[in-house]
């Protein structure tokens, strides 16, 4: 156990802070723990799973089998330590955290689909036995006046783990779109109007080919001569 940190068993600390210390002092970064181990460590806390999830607001990375296919349904992996929430003045939920009703409205606005890849809750990714789950993500968007605004989007677990942290330059994107040939701009307008991208047969075949195991890819290539 680290001697420069308060004990995870210190009752004066809040549950989320104790959970963070338990991860550091008992589990250790990179290691796997089970839901039962977590509940046994905090037997009197009825919503300990939620307190664990709260740590993600402070840049703690804790994966389940949704992000790591090597984990069992009751297992989680402590991937990376985030902010030291146990320190004085730390561990207060960010003011920008959204409410349940705001999250519900955002989900409805995005049609209950990931803004990046279009996955819906429960969808299985084509190249892995992992199902999609949706959550709220924040993106910095450059506005026409040059200012940056943090805006909310809906993202699936895979896109969230991928970490699309780039700034989005709205004026540059508008300029790029309006410079497209008219036929391509018409296709783009149709996608925007329909709320989804339609794929041609060749694009569908390519995506399915890329998801094949290597041996099957070789057989596919050979069949095409």
C-alpha positions in Angstrom: 0.0 0.0 0.0 1.3 3.5 -0.9 2.4 5.4 2.3 2.0 8.9 0.8 -1.8 8.4 0.2 -4.7 8.2 2.7 -6.0 4.8 3.3 -8.9 3.6 1.2 -10.5 2.4 4.4 -10.6 6.0 5.8 -14.3 6.5 6.7 -14.1 10.3 6.7 -13.5 10.2 2.9 -16.4 10.1 0.4 -17.2 6.8 -1.3 -15.9 7.8 -4.7 -12.6 8.9 -3.2 -12.3 5.7 -1.2 -13.0 3.7 -4.4 -10.2 5.6 -6.2 -7.8 4.8 -3.4 -8.9 1.1 -3.4 -8.1 0.9 -7.1 -4.7 2.4 -6.6 -3.8 0.6 -3.3 -5.5 -2.8 -3.8 -6.0 -3.5 -7.5 -3.2 -1.6 -9.2 -3.1 -0.1 -12.7 -3.5 -2.7 -15.5 -5.0 -5.3 -13.3 -8.4 -7.0 -13.4 -11.0 -7.0 -10.6 -14.5 -8.4 -10.3 -17.8 -6.8 -9.3 -17.9 -9.1 -6.3 -14.5 -7.9 -5.1 -15.6 -4.3 -5.3 -18.8 -5.0 -3.4 -17.0 -7.0 -0.8 -14.6 -4.1 -0.2 -17.6 -1.7 0.2 -20.4 -4.0 1.7 -22.4 -1.1 3.2 -22.6 1.0 -0.1 -25.6 0.1 -2.1 -24.5 2.0 -5.3 -20.8 1.3 -5.3 -20.9 0.6 -9.1 -22.1 4.1 -9.7 -19.4 5.6 -7.6 -16.9 3.7 -9.6 -18.3 5.1 -12.8 -18.2 8.6 -11.4 -14.4 8.4 -11.5 -14.6 8.6 -15.3 -15.5 12.3 -14.9 -12.1 12.8 -13.5 -10.2 11.0 -16.3 -9.9 7.6 -14.7 -10.0 4.8 -17.2 -11.8 1.6 -16.1 -12.8 -0.8 -18.8 -15.5 -3.5 -18.9 -16.0 -6.2 -21.5 -17.7 -3.5 -23.7 -14.3 -1.9 -24.2 -12.0 -5.0 -23.6 -13.3 -8.3 -25.2 -10.8 -10.2 -23.0 -12.8 -9.4 -19.9 -15.6 -11.5 -18.6 -19.1 -10.1 -17.9 -18.3 -9.6 -14.2 -14.8 -8.3 -14.7 -13.3 -4.8 -15.1 -9.8 -3.6 -15.7 -8.3 -0.6 -13.9 -6.5 0.9 -17.0 -5.2 4.2 -15.8 -5.3 6.5 -12.8 -6.8 9.9 -13.3 -7.0 13.0 -11.1 -6.1 12.5 -7.4 -9.7 13.0 -6.3 -8.8 12.4 -2.6 -6.7 15.6 -2.4 -8.3 18.6 -0.7 -10.4 20.6 -3.1 -10.4 17.8 -5.7 -13.0 15.2 -6.5 -15.9 17.6 -7.0 -18.1 16.7 -9.9 -17.5 19.2 -12.8 -20.2 21.8 -13.1 -20.6 20.9 -16.7 -21.9 17.4 -15.9 -25.2 16.8 -17.5 -28.4 15.7 -15.9 -30.4 12.6 -16.6 -33.0 14.6 -18.5 -30.3 16.4 -20.6 -28.8 13.0 -21.5 -32.2 11.7 -22.5 -32.8 14.8 -24.8 -29.4 14.4 -26.4 -30.1 10.7 -27.1 -33.4 11.7 -28.8 -31.7 14.4 -30.8 -29.2 11.9 -32.2 -31.8 9.3 -32.9 -30.3 7.0 -30.2 -27.2 6.4 -32.5 -23.5 7.2 -32.2 -22.7 10.5 -33.8 -19.5 9.1 -35.2 -20.3 5.7 -36.5 -24.1 5.4 -36.3 -24.1 2.4 -33.9 -27.3 1.9 -31.9 -27.4 0.5 -28.4 -27.0 -3.3 -28.5 -25.5 -3.3 -32.0 -22.6 -5.7 -32.5 -19.5 -4.4 -34.2 -18.7 -6.3 -37.3 -15.1 -7.2 -36.3 -15.6 -8.0 -32.6 -18.2 -9.6 -30.3 -18.7 -6.4 -28.5 -22.1 -4.6 -28.3 -22.4 -0.8 -28.6 -23.4 1.4 -25.7 -24.0 5.1 -25.9 -22.8 7.9 -23.7 -22.3 11.7 -23.8 -19.0 13.2 -25.1 -17.7 16.7 -25.3 -16.1 18.3 -28.3 -14.5 21.7 -28.9 -15.9 23.3 -32.0 -14.4 26.4 -33.7 -17.3 28.8 -34.5 -17.6 31.1 -37.5 -16.3 34.0 -35.3 -13.2 32.1 -34.3 -14.3 31.3 -30.8 -14.2 27.7 -29.4 -17.3 26.3 -27.8 -17.6 23.0 -25.9 -20.6 21.1 -27.3 -22.2 17.7 -26.5 -22.6 14.7 -28.7 -23.6 11.1 -28.4 -20.9 8.6 -28.8 -20.6 4.8 -28.5 -18.1 3.0 -26.3 -15.7 2.1 -29.2 -15.6 5.7 -30.5 -15.2 7.0 -27.0 -12.3 4.7 -26.2 -10.7 5.8 -29.5 -10.7 9.2 -28.1 -11.6 11.7 -30.9 -10.0 14.7 -29.1 -9.5 16.8 -32.2 -10.9 20.3 -32.5 -13.7 20.6 -35.0 -13.3 23.7 -37.3 -16.9 24.5 -38.5 -15.9 27.3 -41.0 -13.2 25.1 -42.5 -15.6 22.2 -42.8 -18.2 24.4 -44.5 -15.6 25.7 -46.9 -14.5 22.1 -47.7 -18.1 21.0 -48.3 -19.1 23.9 -50.5 -16.0 23.3 -52.7 -17.3 19.8 -53.6 -18.4 19.1 -57.2 -22.2 19.6 -57.5 -22.9 15.9 -57.8 -21.0 15.1 -54.6 -22.6 18.0 -52.8 -26.0 16.7 -53.8 -25.2 13.3 -52.3 -24.0 15.0 -49.1 -27.2 17.0 -48.9 -29.2 13.8 -49.2 -27.2 12.1 -46.4 -27.8 15.1 -44.2 -31.5 15.3 -45.0 -31.9 11.5 -44.4 -29.9 11.6 -41.2 -27.6 8.8 -42.3 -25.1 7.9 -45.0 -26.1 5.4 -47.6 -23.4 3.0 -48.8 -23.0 1.7 -52.3 -22.6 -2.0 -53.0 -18.9 -1.7 -53.5 -18.4 0.1 -50.1 -20.5 -2.6 -48.4 -18.4 -5.3 -49.9 -15.2 -3.5 -49.0 -16.3 -3.2 -45.4 -17.2 -6.8 -45.1 -14.0 -7.9 -46.8 -11.9 -5.9 -44.3 -13.7 -7.6 -41.4 -12.8 -11.1 -42.7 -10.0 -13.1 -41.0 -6.7 -13.0 -43.0 -7.2 -16.5 -44.4 -10.6 -15.7 -45.7 -9.3 -12.5 -47.2 -6.8 -14.5 -49.2 -9.6 -16.8 -50.4 -11.7 -13.8 -51.4 -8.8 -12.2 -53.3 -8.1 -15.5 -55.1 -11.7 -15.8 -56.2 -11.5 -12.4 -57.9 -8.6 -13.5 -60.0 
